[in-house]
Amino acid sequence: MTQQPRTGGQILVDALQIHGVDTAFGVPGESYLDVLDALHDSGIRFIINRQEGGAAFMAEAYGKLTGKPGICFVTRGPGATNASIGVHTAYQDSTPMILFIGQVGNDFVDREAFQEIDYRRMYGQMAKWVAQIDRAERIPEYLARAFQVATSGRPGPVVLALPEDMLISLATVADTRAYQPVQAAPSSAQLQQLRGMLATARQPLVLLGGTTWTPQACADLQQFAESNHLPVACAFRFQDLLDNAHPNYIGDVGIGINPKLAARVKNADLVIAIGPRLGEMTTGGYTLFDSPVPRQRLVHIHTDAEELGSVYQAELMINSGMPQVCAMLAAMAPVDASAWQHTPAEAKAELAAYQQQPPIFQDGQAPLDLWQVTQEIMAQVPADTILTNGAGNYASWAHRFYRYGGLRTQLAPTNGAMGYGVPSGVAAKIVHPERTVITFAGDGEYMMNGQELATAVQYQAGVVIIVFNNQMFGTIRMHQERDYPGRVSGTTLHNPDFAALAQAYGAHGEVVNTTEAFAPALQRALAHARAHNLPALIELRYDGNLITPNATLATIRATAEKAQAAK
């Protein structure tokens, strides 16, 4: 229907409402004041962040949790550059997201005006679509396309620049319909071929990953795995696609993979990869599969046709969304699985052994046992708890030992972005206030976006943050000791008192130095978060020598020195 004249900002916010937006994240800027004014009476929650990187991470986390585009607003220039880390994360993680950037007016464009950047060039390789809306009457068209692009096929980020003069100009324009995500689906012939390959296999393995998963898709996948007695592994940071307690779940294929699981992937005669990109992290640096033609017979199912065959030439390539293919797999007649029906139980036993207390803690000499910390968290929180983390060696305690309860219980960046843990944890608690949210953050990781603890306090998001304080950039120190033993450079950190800092923000804060002190501290933190709807932080102070579950810095250094001496 024909509308009355509206400002560009009002047309934009009206379009957001038509497309079902209920929450937006951002940092305000004078470049999009008319949008802020239109948001005032819209009913859309605008979460005010403390830095644009945190805002973009929160929008990305919202996209992961809901399957709807996470919405982020930032101002031009410095605001846009700060937000780029969230866009890169959304691109590599295939997360639907729309970033709106205030832009200089059209009357100043191409003069290198104050904070001016050409966003098409800046974001060209890290977004699905980048555009600038120069005319207010085209806002509904651009937004409909943005939502369509962000959610269809392989989901990802879209960037739209909003010239300031366009936002305050008046236009009379009709609104659009709400967007409708589009996904491909397998043909019956492809499903018949897949079933034929499975029927002749002797050591099949299913590998899950990627996005567009829904609760029903996960249930359908589970039925397919159960009916055919298939072992199921999950790709790097997609461990929540199957309840880790399920008998068919056999572990994760990523950094620090269980060597026995890696051998199973290499020795499989059929791998059915449902959803993952088969990138560097999921393939062990492209070593689990030969390129371009794998030794294993490979079925690769992905939302993006361009991803199929880009690195690995699968024997069968299927372009499909996860709900579409999993519904058909669940309905497919099971094959005779007698040749491998014993495999899930055997692989599950190998996983259980791999998740036992690592040797570095078995002698009881370490005052703080990080394995026991993880066990205690699982003992105290419900199965639907959301666990978030960013990048760093500390995350291995979650990835290897924590058992995720099912879809949307894990939030972590596949692009290895540091600073993700805290903002994603806050966003998760805002989206799901009824659920427990735990964030793992290294000391270096926390300092990158720890200011979003203020956002958590302001919006009463009772996330519980566990800070792993070993006073170093641990992952880099580990590589440093391996390649340049004893030559520490650029990796030592002098940290604040994280617990006191949390208290200054208005959160609950405690320091834990021993294993025995952690359980009661966690009880207090969870109780505080639940009773007051406010965040709580536990700072773990531990020996930085305990760098991974498998090795200490001392052993890594000694091995490297021995290798150098032998040359």
Phi and psi in degrees as a GROMACS rama.xvg file:
@    title "Ramachandran Plot"
@    xaxis  label "Phi"
@    yaxis  label "Psi"
@TYPE xy
-72.99  135.433  THR-2
-100.811  162.562  GLN-3
-74.4904  161.732  GLN-4
-57.9274  134.434  PRO-5
-134.678  155.808  ARG-6
-72.6497  161.015  THR-7
-58.7254  -39.592  GLY-8
-61.484  -40.9485  GLY-9
-69.36  -40.8787  GLN-10
-59.2869  -41.4497  ILE-11
-63.9253  -48.5051  LEU-12
-66.2293  -37.9973  VAL-13
-59.9567  -39.6414  ASP-14
-65.7614  -40.0311  ALA-15
-58.2075  -41.8492  LEU-16
-65.5884  -40.2295  GLN-17
-59.6124  -36.6202  ILE-18
-87.4807  10.6665  HIS-19
84.256  18.6836  GLY-20
-73.4004  129.495  VAL-21
-116.164  -17.4944  ASP-22
-142.929  139.874  THR-23
-134.465  151.289  ALA-24
-119.739  150.939  PHE-25
171.504  178.499  GLY-26
-123.44  127.193  VAL-27
-67.1671  153.501  PRO-28
-151.056  152.045  GLY-29
-67.0717  -14.4975  GLU-30
-73.9896  -14.479  SER-31
-136.299  44.8831  TYR-32
-61.5303  -36.1595  LEU-33
-67.2884  -30.7764  ASP-34
-67.666  -44.828  VAL-35
-58.9192  -39.8011  LEU-36
-65.5759  -40.8621  ASP-37
-68.6209  -31.8943  ALA-38
-66.4691  -24.9821  LEU-39
-54.5686  -42.3575  HIS-40
-109.046  16.0872  ASP-41
-87.2951  -24.7064  SER-42
87.2759  -5.4578  GLY-43
-81.5689  128.411  ILE-44
-72.7092  125.695  ARG-45
-107.993  108.306  PHE-46
-84.1943  117.548  ILE-47
-85.2325  117.315  ILE-48
-95.3045  172.737  ASN-49
-99.7622  -15.0466  ARG-50
-158.178  144.893  GLN-51
-63.555  -29.5642  GLU-52
-62.3894  -42.1453  GLY-53
-64.7309  -39.3243  GLY-54
-63.0362  -44.9525  ALA-55
-66.0048  -38.9458  ALA-56
-63.084  -40.0456  PHE-57
-65.6287  -41.0672  MET-58
-63.7217  -39.8049  ALA-59
-64.2707  -42.285  GLU-60
-63.6464  -39.5233  ALA-61
-59.2939  -43.4746  TYR-62
-61.0291  -41.4493  GLY-63
-62.35  -44.6225  LYS-64
-71.6407  -34.9145  LEU-65
-106.765  -22.3445  THR-66
79.136  -3.75316  GLY-67
-98.224  154.368  LYS-68
-60.2396  128.315  PRO-69
-73.7173  133.623  GLY-70
-105.707  131.083  ILE-71
-135.77  135.416  CYS-72
-118.345  128.944  PHE-73
-139.441  163.426  VAL-74
-88.4168  174.031  THR-75
-71.128  167.776  ARG-76
59.8655  -111.211  GLY-77
-56.3039  -38.2976  PRO-78
-62.5425  -42.4311  GLY-79
-68.0371  -38.6732  ALA-80
-69.1902  -38.1965  THR-81
-60.5717  -38.955  ASN-82
-75.4648  -11.2712  ALA-83
-62.2094  -28.2595  SER-84
-64.0619  -35.6785  ILE-85
-70.2239  -33.4206  GLY-86
-67.4758  -44.1315  VAL-87
-61.5628  -40.4245  HIS-88
-62.5609  -45.9764  THR-89
-62.0426  -35.4236  ALA-90
-68.2809  -51.5642  TYR-91
-72.3045  -24.9182  GLN-92
-91.9218  -1.13034  ASP-93
55.5237  51.8687  SER-94
-108.964  131.267  THR-95
-68.8074  130.653  PRO-96
-161.036  144.67  MET-97
-128.722  121.159  ILE-98
-104.007  121.177  LEU-99
-101.993  128.674  PHE-100
-121.355  123.878  ILE-101
-60.0809  143.035  GLY-102
-133.957  156.585  GLN-103
-60.29  154.276  VAL-104
-65.1721  156.096  GLY-105
-60.9588  -24.4886  ASN-106
-74.0834  -14.1155  ASP-107
-110.849  -3.13972  PHE-108
-63.6128  147.766  VAL-109
66.877  22.5668  ASP-110
-111.884  10.9195  ARG-111
49.0818  53.4006  GLU-112
-67.2298  175.215  ALA-113
-54.897  116.228  PHE-114
66.3856  21.6576  GLN-115
-78.6006  134.702  GLU-116
-141.955  144.319  ILE-117
-84.5556  103.381  ASP-118
-73.6496  -21.3839  TYR-119
-63.1246  -40.9691  ARG-120
-75.5171  -39.7953  ARG-121
-65.074  -45.2283  MET-122
-101.364  5.78621  TYR-123
-54.2605  -36.2086  GLY-124
-99.1502  1.63955  GLN-125
-124.525  17.4067  MET-126
-142.38  155.308  ALA-127
-72.0808  -32.9956  LYS-128
-155.121  134.22  TRP-129
-127.523  129.85  VAL-130
-149.473  167.247  ALA-131
-127.351  131.493  GLN-132
-94.3436  105.208  ILE-133
-91.6708  -15.656  ASP-134
-129.475  129.423  ARG-135
-61.6496  -33.8304  ALA-136
-68.8449  -11.4843  GLU-137
-99.7218  3.70642  ARG-138
-57.5584  -48.7926  ILE-139
-57.3192  -40.0053  PRO-140
-62.701  -48.4424  GLU-141
-64.0254  -40.8962  TYR-142
-69.9055  -38.7815  LEU-143
-60.3031  -42.2063  ALA-144
-67.413  -39.7566  ARG-145
-59.64  -47.6081  ALA-146
-64.9876  -38.5154  PHE-147
-63.9676  -46.6727  GLN-148
-67.2618  -40.7481  VAL-149
-65.4336  -26.8707  ALA-150
-111.681  -12.0875  THR-151
-95.6502  151.468  SER-152
60.0333  -136.205  GLY-153
-75.7365  113.064  ARG-154
-61.6884  160.269  PRO-155
179.79  -175.514  GLY-156
-87.0507  147.343  PRO-157
-122.533  142.057  VAL-158
-120.151  126.607  VAL-159
-124.004  123.042  LEU-160
-90.4581  141.617  ALA-161
-123.479  94.3857  LEU-162
-56.6437  138.359  PRO-163
-61.2587  -40.8604  GLU-164
-69.4899  -29.1721  ASP-165
-65.7273  -38.3806  MET-166
-68.0757  -27.1181  LEU-167
-98.8388  -4.12639  ILE-168
-77.8422  154.803  SER-169
-96.3135  143.349  LEU-170
-149.129  149.923  ALA-171
-112.282  111.93  THR-172
-149.566  145.618  VAL-173
-79.4866  149.92  ALA-174
-82.3316  166.841  ASP-175
-100.533  176.271  THR-176
-76.6733  167.87  ARG-177
-68.4453  151.91  ALA-178
-67.8195  157.547  TYR-179
-132.528  103.359  GLN-180
-56.7771  141.425  PRO-181
-118.59  129.504  VAL-182
-132.147  146.506  GLN-183
-75.171  170.21  ALA-184
-142.869  153.393  ALA-185
-68.041  155.968  PRO-186
-86.7155  160.372  SER-187
-62.8948  -32.3765  SER-188
-66.651  -39.3212  ALA-189
-65.2327  -42.1099  GLN-190
-65.6396  -35.3374  LEU-191
-66.3949  -39.7126  GLN-192
-66.2035  -41.6725  GLN-193
-60.0668  -45.297  LEU-194
-63.0973  -37.9144  ARG-195
-63.8972  -40.4899  GLY-196
-64.9898  -40.1458  MET-197
-67.1523  -38.5465  LEU-198
-64.7885  -27.1924  ALA-199
-98.2939  0.952867  THR-200
-77.6354  162.198  ALA-201
-125.24  -24.908  ARG-202
-137.425  66.2118  GLN-203
-80.3834  158.055  PRO-204
-149.248  137.984  LEU-205
-102.553  134.903  VAL-206
-123.013  118.22  LEU-207
-102.12  152.449  LEU-208
179.258  -170.577  GLY-209
76.7644  -166.877  GLY-210
-124.509  -170.594  THR-211
72.8205  13.3642  THR-212
-72.8775  144.066  TRP-213
-127.202  164.339  THR-214
-54.9474  -39.6029  PRO-215
-67.6453  -39.109  GLN-216
-62.0122  -41.8334  ALA-217
-65.3474  -40.2858  CYS-218
-64.3181  -40.2112  ALA-219
-65.3572  -41.1187  ASP-220
-62.9046  -42.0451  LEU-221
-60.6934  -41.2459  GLN-222
-63.2521  -41.4487  GLN-223
-60.8642  -44.8104  PHE-224
-66.7189  -41.9804  ALA-225
-65.4192  -45.2785  GLU-226
-62.765  -30.2888  SER-227
-110.084  9.72862  ASN-228
53.9242  43.9044  HIS-229
-94.8005  136.508  LEU-230
-73.842  136.385  PRO-231
-123.789  122.436  VAL-232
-111.645  156.33  ALA-233
-115.978  142.834  CYS-234
-70.6295  168.785  ALA-235
-50.4346  118.193  PHE-236
64.6819  25.1595  ARG-237
-125.127  37.2634  PHE-238
-71.1952  -10.5694  GLN-239
-93.7806  10.6615  ASP-240
-77.985  -15.2038  LEU-241
-142.971  131.856  LEU-242
-48.0329  122.401  ASP-243
-65.835  -15.4595  ASN-244
-83.7454  -8.09979  ALA-245
-67.0461  140.571  HIS-246
-58.3443  -26.1514  PRO-247
-88.3226  -8.52875  ASN-248
-79.6603  127.694  TYR-249
-122.701  6.34667  ILE-250
128.17  -177.995  GLY-251
-111.474  144.752  ASP-252
-106.41  98.384  VAL-253
-169.481  -151.973  GLY-254
-63.4579  135.244  ILE-255
69.7584  32.8325  GLY-256
-60.2116  144.053  ILE-257
-57.6735  121.634  ASN-258
-54.0986  -34.0943  PRO-259
-71.7644  -31.8479  LYS-260
-71.4089  -39.0468  LEU-261
-58.7027  -40.7181  ALA-262
-65.3483  -37.2751  ALA-263
-64.5065  -39.9176  ARG-264
-64.3896  -45.4366  VAL-265
-65.7238  -34.9264  LYS-266
-92.0365  -3.81545  ASN-267
-63.204  145.045  ALA-268
-95.5815  -9.37785  ASP-269
-149.661  123.634  LEU-270
-115.796  122.733  VAL-271
-104.025  100.48  ILE-272
-92.4891  109.247  ALA-273
-107.27  96.0917  ILE-274
105.748  -33.5649  GLY-275
-74.3863  157.221  PRO-276
-78.8295  -15.4734  ARG-277
58.1293  48.4394  LEU-278
-87.591  -168.093  GLY-279
-58.5137  -46.3914  GLU-280
-67.5624  -40.0183  MET-281
-77.9878  -17.8261  THR-282
-109.164  14.0136  THR-283
61.4359  46.8365  GLY-284
68.0394  37.5232  GLY-285
60.9799  35.2105  TYR-286
-109.082  -21.1257  THR-287
-73.9806  -24.7041  LEU-288
-127.854  137.215  PHE-289
-70.9147  145.72  ASP-290
-119.316  139.303  SER-291
-87.8961  -13.9868  PRO-292
-111.046  110.968  VAL-293
-66.7677  153.428  PRO-294
-65.5655  -40.5367  ARG-295
-73.1041  148.617  GLN-296
-67.7907  130.183  ARG-297
-123.548  127.372  LEU-298
-106.822  119.987  VAL-299
-116.788  119.421  HIS-300
-114.375  122.788  ILE-301
-146.9  155.386  HIS-302
-73.512  -19.8486  THR-303
-112.265  119.002  ASP-304
-61.6405  -31.996  ALA-305
-72.1373  -21.4322  GLU-306
-73.638  -34.0897  GLU-307
-67.0801  124.115  LEU-308
80.5424  2.4125  GLY-309
-71.5754  -32.4915  SER-310
-121.071  -49.4955  VAL-311
-111.865  131.576  TYR-312
-87.8753  92.4992  GLN-313
-70.2476  152.919  ALA-314
-68.1127  -34.4683  GLU-315
-133.102  121.74  LEU-316
-116.174  127.073  MET-317
-125.785  123.2  ILE-318
-91.1196  111.91  ASN-319
-161.193  150.283  SER-320
-74.1595  159.689  GLY-321
-69.4186  -42.5965  MET-322
-59.9918  -37.2896  PRO-323
-67.5078  -48.2653  GLN-324
-73.693  -37.633  VAL-325
-69.2684  -33.4485  CYS-326
-61.8725  -39.6287  ALA-327
-73.2037  -35.6381  MET-328
-66.0313  -39.2293  LEU-329
-65.0637  -32.7822  ALA-330
-84.0712  -10.2696  ALA-331
-71.4831  139.08  MET-332
-63.8549  131.239  ALA-333
-62.3408  155.616  PRO-334
-101.043  172.057  VAL-335
-72.6477  111.94  ASP-336
-103.421  16.658  ALA-337
-60.2849  -27.0845  SER-338
-70.8231  -24.4475  ALA-339
-133.737  8.09477  TRP-340
-64.3689  -16.4401  GLN-341
-81.3097  -14.0478  HIS-342
-63.6973  -46.4912  THR-343
-55.3587  -43.0597  PRO-344
-65.751  -41.2157  ALA-345
-64.8753  -45.2088  GLU-346
-68.7337  -33.0207  ALA-347
-65.2564  -38.9928  LYS-348
-64.6865  -38.4653  ALA-349
-64.3026  -38.7596  GLU-350
-64.6948  -44.174  LEU-351
-59.5715  -40.6029  ALA-352
-65.922  -38.0756  ALA-353
-69.0564  -23.9139  TYR-354
-94.1158  5.60944  GLN-355
-71.3879  166.418  GLN-356
-55.2928  123.996  GLN-357
-69.87  155.266  PRO-358
-56.2252  -30.9472  PRO-359
-64.7098  -14.3393  ILE-360
-113.262  -5.30663  PHE-361
-72.5459  -19.9107  GLN-362
-85.3526  -4.50113  ASP-363
73.0785  10.5231  GLY-364
-81.5099  -26.4095  GLN-365
-76.5078  124.749  ALA-366
-60.0228  -34.0509  PRO-367
-122.103  114.004  LEU-368
-92.3389  106.862  ASP-369
-70.1485  -26.9102  LEU-370
-64.0947  -44.4141  TRP-371
-67.1097  -32.1644  GLN-372
-57.0521  -47.077  VAL-373
-64.9192  -41.0714  THR-374
-61.8609  -39.3174  GLN-375
-67.8155  -38.0086  GLU-376
-61.1203  -46.9898  ILE-377
-62.0792  -32.2977  MET-378
-72.1967  -27.5675  ALA-379
-100.701  -15.1005  GLN-380
-112.068  154.511  VAL-381
-71.8071  165.492  PRO-382
-66.2609  -25.7593  ALA-383
-90.7961  13.9643  ASP-384
-58.6045  138.921  THR-385
-94.8244  123.347  ILE-386
-109.181  124.386  LEU-387
-117.112  152.171  THR-388
-158  161.884  ASN-389
-100.869  -135.386  GLY-390
-113.56  145.61  ALA-391
145.637  162.94  GLY-392
-61.3323  -29.9985  ASN-393
-57.0166  -28.6457  TYR-394
-66.8005  -18.2003  ALA-395
-63.9644  -26.35  SER-396
-67.3316  -33.0673  TRP-397
-77.9033  -48.2785  ALA-398
-62.4532  -38.5537  HIS-399
-89.0647  -35.7342  ARG-400
-111.768  -21.825  PHE-401
-79.9484  143.016  TYR-402
-109.895  109.825  ARG-403
-76.9117  140.63  TYR-404
-86.4716  -4.88635  GLY-405
140.915  -171.031  GLY-406
-54.0056  133.567  LEU-407
67.4344  35.0396  ARG-408
-109.147  -1.42117  THR-409
-128.465  128.612  GLN-410
-128.275  112.914  LEU-411
-157.331  146.349  ALA-412
-85.6796  125.458  PRO-413
-73.3306  -15.9135  THR-414
-86.1337  3.31595  ASN-415
70.1083  33.3296  GLY-416
-79.4901  121.724  ALA-417
-74.8192  153.001  MET-418
90.8185  2.06302  GLY-419
-81.0335  -32.0316  TYR-420
-57.3255  -53.343  GLY-421
-66.2316  -52.6165  VAL-422
-58.8678  -40.3585  PRO-423
-67.4236  -35.3198  SER-424
-65.472  -42.0921  GLY-425
-64.5574  -44.5091  VAL-426
-61.1985  -42.051  ALA-427
-60.5956  -40.0427  ALA-428
-72.61  -30.5644  LYS-429
-69.1067  -41.7479  ILE-430
-71.5131  -39.9829  VAL-431
-125.938  73.4567  HIS-432
-63.0347  -20.4518  PRO-433
-81.4981  -11.5577  GLU-434
-103.653  153.747  ARG-435
-76.5902  135.939  THR-436
-126.686  125.08  VAL-437
-116.549  132.725  ILE-438
-115.248  128.663  THR-439
-95.8148  128.653  PHE-440
-141.142  129.849  ALA-441
-72.0109  167.354  GLY-442
-65.5666  -42.0303  ASP-443
-67.0711  -40.4669  GLY-444
-60.2624  -47.0867  GLU-445
-60.9809  -40.5181  TYR-446
-68.8634  -12.0687  MET-447
-80.7092  -31.4083  MET-448
-143.035  24.7558  ASN-449
-62.7536  -18.8339  GLY-450
-64.8554  -16.7467  GLN-451
-72.1  -3.82213  GLU-452
-60.8407  -31.411  LEU-453
-64.859  -36.7598  ALA-454
-63.6729  -41.0047  THR-455
-61.7179  -42.0341  ALA-456
-65.6733  -44.9805  VAL-457
-61.3845  -39.1351  GLN-458
-102.861  14.6006  TYR-459
51.97  51.7933  GLN-460
-99.8254  102.741  ALA-461
-83.6395  60.2739  GLY-462
-78.0565  146.913  VAL-463
-106.409  118.871  VAL-464
-106.009  126.592  ILE-465
-106.091  112.749  ILE-466
-97.3892  121.265  VAL-467
-91.3998  100.422  PHE-468
-102.081  100.641  ASN-469
-115.46  10.7483  ASN-470
60.5613  40.0461  GLN-471
-165.022  160.563  MET-472
-79.7244  92.2449  PHE-473
-63.5942  -43.0788  GLY-474
-63.0008  -43.4648  THR-475
-68.0121  -38.7579  ILE-476
-61.2731  -40.7165  ARG-477
-59.6318  -47.881  MET-478
-66.0275  -35.1474  HIS-479
-63.0109  -45.0883  GLN-480
-67.6351  -29.363  GLU-481
-72.0561  -40.0374  ARG-482
-99.9  -27.9342  ASP-483
-135.697  66.4532  TYR-484
-57.1552  132.78  PRO-485
78.6223  -3.24098  GLY-486
-107.861  77.9058  ARG-487
-75.0998  125.417  VAL-488
-149.87  119.28  SER-489
76.4168  12.989  GLY-490
-121.649  -3.18376  THR-491
-86.9331  136.635  THR-492
-118.228  140.286  LEU-493
-108.57  110.198  HIS-494
-101.8  158.483  ASN-495
-77.279  176.012  PRO-496
-78.3793  100.876  ASP-497
-62.7823  -38.0016  PHE-498
-65.3351  -43.8553  ALA-499
-65.3133  -37.4936  ALA-500
-62.6898  -42.3378  LEU-501
-60.9145  -42.6251  ALA-502
-62.9112  -35.841  GLN-503
-64.0898  -30.6846  ALA-504
-76.8451  -16.0357  TYR-505
103.173  12.0355  GLY-506
-100.001  169.104  ALA-507
-81.7893  136.656  HIS-508
-139.907  136.947  GLY-509
-141.283  155.75  GLU-510
-112.765  134.216  VAL-511
-122.346  128.235  VAL-512
-114.518  -16.0955  ASN-513
-130.719  158.036  THR-514
-60.0598  -42.5616  THR-515
-64.2303  -28.0698  GLU-516
-81.6463  -13.3407  ALA-517
-73.3529  -45.5559  PHE-518
-57.4257  -50.1664  ALA-519
-66.1538  -32.1919  PRO-520
-65.5656  -40.4854  ALA-521
-66.1028  -39.8676  LEU-522
-58.4911  -44.8454  GLN-523
-65.9652  -41.1543  ARG-524
-64.0061  -45.6802  ALA-525
-64.1658  -41.0548  LEU-526
-64.3575  -41.8602  ALA-527
-63.4369  -45.2626  HIS-528
-62.0505  -39.7488  ALA-529
-75.0767  -38.6768  ARG-530
-75.7467  -34.819  ALA-531
-113.267  -4.03561  HIS-532
53.5284  41.9099  ASN-533
-130.879  152.048  LEU-534
-70.1149  159.172  PRO-535
-135.798  147.396  ALA-536
-131.375  132.692  LEU-537
-117.245  120.123  ILE-538
-94.601  119.221  GLU-539
-93.8897  116.051  LEU-540
-103.032  117.745  ARG-541
-145.273  168.874  TYR-542
-68.4479  117.846  ASP-543
-65.2134  -13.3325  GLY-544
-64.9805  -24.9547  ASN-545
-83.6035  74.6389  LEU-546
-83.4778  -32.5184  ILE-547
-142.96  166.313  THR-548
-62.4048  -20.9062  PRO-549
-100.087  -19.1902  ASN-550
-155.683  157.476  ALA-551
-104.647  162.336  THR-552
-60.8239  -35.28  LEU-553
-63.4633  -42.8483  ALA-554
-70.8339  -35.6247  THR-555
-64.1125  -43.621  ILE-556
-64.8414  -43.8872  ARG-557
-63.6643  -40.6672  ALA-558
-63.7205  -41.8089  THR-559
-66.7746  -41.2774  ALA-560
-64.6845  -38.6306  GLU-561
-64.9957  -40.0718  LYS-562
-66.1049  -40.0223  ALA-563
-66.1964  -39.5809  GLN-564
-66.4705  -29.0318  ALA-565
-77.5455  -14.45  ALA-566
